[in-house]
Each structure stands twice: as structure tokens, then as C-alpha cells.
Amino acid sequence: MRVRVIALLTLWFCLGVGLAIGQGGTRGQTSGKVELTSIRITNRQLINVLVYGLVREITSDPPSPGQDLRIRLYRVPIEGNCMEDTHGTCSNRYYLAVHTFEEGLGEAVDDIGEVGEIADVQWLPSKKELVARLRLRVLSYPSFSDSPGITLQRGLRRIEQWYELEVSVTSLLLSRVSR
């Protein structure tokens, strides 16, 4: 639970919402207060992630050798009418959250776009410290659209694309690659 809260707070900060730290306390210390406040969050991206988002842990637990970063992939489903005779999830917006295992070395969240589905994620070896390499298989429509009884609207077709990502707390590089 603590890890999930930390990840959500990291996402909160990176989306520009912020939290009033230093008002009666410092980071990592309790303020000694017991009064609740009501601050309405209006950042639409943060609201969507917290209300509709699903998280996928990319880093194994415990981390495998060479996994210097904790990486999470957040998916927010987007409904549409891409299927005949039904309404459902036609795409997903993805956010990649990354932080180091050592406190104070940084964290980041990147909005990596709206696609049908990121269907596969593979961790690749990296020779750089605090840099992760990932290979992603991206589909133009969710994988369930291939299920029996589900037909995409006329003119729509499923496309598959592979990417390699180089991820750190300071940058994200995306490259299209062949399978």
C-alpha cells in the first residue's frame, strides 16, 4: 500500500498538482496535526488516473539484477464506438512512472500517449546505470477486439508496432523497432 501511495504522489507532483509540503512539517516527517482539509483536485489527467487507472508493475518483485529503477505503467481506458453493435474501451492513455530505489535520486512520470493497448512489455539489459531499457508491443485496438463475437467497425484494422524505450528519471527516449 505504501508503494502505491508513493507512486500516486509521484504522479501527482509530475502532473503539476503539487502538495503543500513544508507547511507545519517537512518531507518524510509527520506534522503532528490531526486536522483534515478539503482541497478539490482539478487536474483532469490526475483525476482520470486515480479514478479509472489500472497499474502494471514493470519491475519484478524483488527486482532482478540490472533493474535499478522501479517502473510502473498506468493505463486509463477510453470508451468509444470502434466495435460493431456495442460501445466499449477502444483505446487507453498510458503513463510511465519511474523512480529510483534510493531516496533523493529522482522520479518522473511521462504521458506516453493514447493507443489501443500496450500488449507486451519486456525488460532488456542496459549497460547504463539508472537507465532501463524496455521493449513494448503496441496495438491500435485492445487485444479483446480479436475475441469471438467482437467485430471492429468497418474500415478499422488492428495494427501492431514495437518500440524500445530508454527510461531514466531525467529522460525517456522512444524508438520504433522491427519485431
Residue pairs with C-beta under 8 A, 6 or more apart in sequence:
3 70
4 55
6 99
7 55
7 72
7 97
7 99
8 49
8 50
9 19
10 97
10 99
10 107
10 109
11 46
11 49
11 74
11 95
11 97
11 109
12 18
12 19
12 46
13 19
13 107
14 97
14 107
14 108
14 109
15 43
15 45
15 46
15 109
16 43
17 41
17 43
17 46
21 27
23 31
24 31
24 32
24 33
25 31
25 32
25 33
41 47
45 95
45 111
48 76
48 93
49 74
49 76
49 95
52 76
52 77
53 74
53 75
53 76
53 95
54 74
54 75
54 76
54 77
55 72
55 73
55 74
55 75
56 72
56 73
56 74
56 75
56 121
57 71
57 72
58 71
58 72
58 73
58 121
58 123
58 134
59 67
59 69
59 70
59 71
59 72
59 123
60 67
60 123
63 70
63 101
64 123
66 123
66 125
66 126
67 123
67 132
68 100
68 101
68 129
68 130
68 131
68 132
69 98
69 99
69 100
69 101
69 130
69 131
69 132
69 167
69 168
69 169
70 98
70 99
70 100
70 101
71 96
71 97
71 98
71 132
71 134
71 167
72 96
72 97
72 98
73 94
73 95
73 96
73 97
73 118
73 121
74 94
74 95
74 96
74 97
75 92
75 93
75 94
75 118
76 92
76 93
76 94
76 95
77 89
77 91
77 92
78 89
78 90
78 91
78 92
78 93
78 114
79 87
79 88
79 89
79 90
80 87
80 88
80 89
80 90
80 91
81 87
81 90
81 153
82 88
82 90
82 91
82 141
82 145
82 152
82 153
82 156
83 90
83 145
83 150
83 151
83 152
83 153
84 151
84 152
84 153
84 154
85 151
86 150
89 142
90 116
90 141
90 142
91 114
91 115
91 116
91 141
91 142
92 114
92 115
92 116
92 117
92 118
92 142
93 111
93 113
93 114
94 111
94 112
94 113
94 114
94 115
94 118
95 109
95 110
95 111
95 112
96 109
96 110
96 112
96 165
96 167
96 172
97 107
97 108
97 109
98 107
98 108
98 109
98 132
98 167
98 168
98 169
99 105
99 106
99 107
99 108
99 169
100 106
100 107
100 130
100 169
105 130
105 169
106 169
106 170
107 169
108 168
108 169
108 170
108 172
110 172
112 172
112 174
115 138
115 139
115 140
116 138
116 139
116 140
116 141
116 142
116 145
116 158
117 138
117 139
117 141
117 142
117 143
118 136
118 137
118 138
118 139
119 137
119 138
119 139
119 143
120 135
120 136
120 137
121 134
121 135
121 136
121 137
122 134
122 135
122 136
123 132
123 133
123 134
124 133
124 134
124 135
124 164
125 133
126 132
126 133
126 166
128 168
130 168
130 169
131 166
131 167
131 168
132 165
132 166
132 167
132 168
133 164
133 165
133 166
133 167
134 164
134 165
134 167
135 162
135 163
135 164
135 165
135 177
136 162
136 163
136 164
136 165
137 160
137 161
137 162
138 160
138 161
138 162
138 163
139 158
139 159
139 160
140 157
140 158
140 159
140 160
141 152
141 156
141 158
144 150
145 152
145 158
146 158
152 158
161 176
162 176
162 177
162 178
162 179
163 174
163 175
163 176
163 177
164 174
164 175
164 177
165 172
165 173
165 174
165 175
166 172
166 173
166 175
